[in-house]
């Protein structure tokens, strides 16, 4: 990750939450390069912006959910993904863990 003002892409489909996360990150000195609200948009913005990190909500708008979008972003651009979710069911956690292990 870039040590000088790391750029972060926020992927969150609830605007008020996305803006709150942006505000907190900027207060901590991070640069938010973009906010995306769907899986498809997150892949496009990651391609264009080349952030240092992606904060990815799992349940988002669009045909591609956060786990699938995160997998694609990491596969194409090797950008680290941090998943954010209010869902802690076993299937969701296993899916994220499988994603991290290349399954």
Residue pairs with C-beta under 8 A, 6 or more apart in sequence:
1 52
1 53
1 80
2 52
5 29
5 30
5 31
6 30
6 31
6 52
6 53
7 30
7 31
7 32
7 33
7 49
7 50
7 51
7 52
7 53
8 25
8 30
8 31
8 32
8 33
8 51
8 52
8 53
8 54
8 55
9 32
9 33
9 34
9 35
9 36
9 42
9 45
9 46
9 49
9 51
9 53
9 54
9 55
9 79
10 18
10 21
10 22
10 25
10 32
10 34
10 35
10 36
10 55
11 35
11 36
11 37
11 39
11 41
11 42
11 54
11 55
11 56
11 57
11 60
11 66
11 69
12 18
12 21
12 35
12 37
12 55
12 57
12 60
12 84
13 37
13 38
13 57
13 59
13 60
13 61
15 37
18 35
18 37
19 35
21 55
22 32
22 35
25 32
26 32
33 45
33 49
33 51
34 45
34 49
34 51
36 42
36 44
36 45
37 60
37 61
37 62
38 60
38 61
38 62
38 64
39 60
39 61
39 62
39 63
39 64
39 65
39 66
39 68
39 69
39 72
40 62
40 63
40 64
40 69
41 62
42 54
42 56
42 60
42 66
42 69
42 73
43 64
43 69
43 72
43 73
43 76
46 54
46 73
46 76
46 77
46 79
47 76
47 77
50 77
50 79
51 79
52 79
52 80
53 79
53 80
53 81
53 82
54 70
54 73
54 79
54 80
54 81
54 82
55 82
55 84
56 66
56 69
56 70
56 73
56 81
56 82
56 83
56 84
57 66
57 83
57 84
57 85
58 65
58 66
58 67
58 83
58 84
58 85
58 87
58 92
58 96
59 65
59 66
59 85
59 87
60 66
60 69
64 72
66 83
66 85
67 83
67 92
67 95
67 96
67 99
70 81
70 83
70 99
71 99
73 79
73 81
74 80
74 81
83 96
85 92
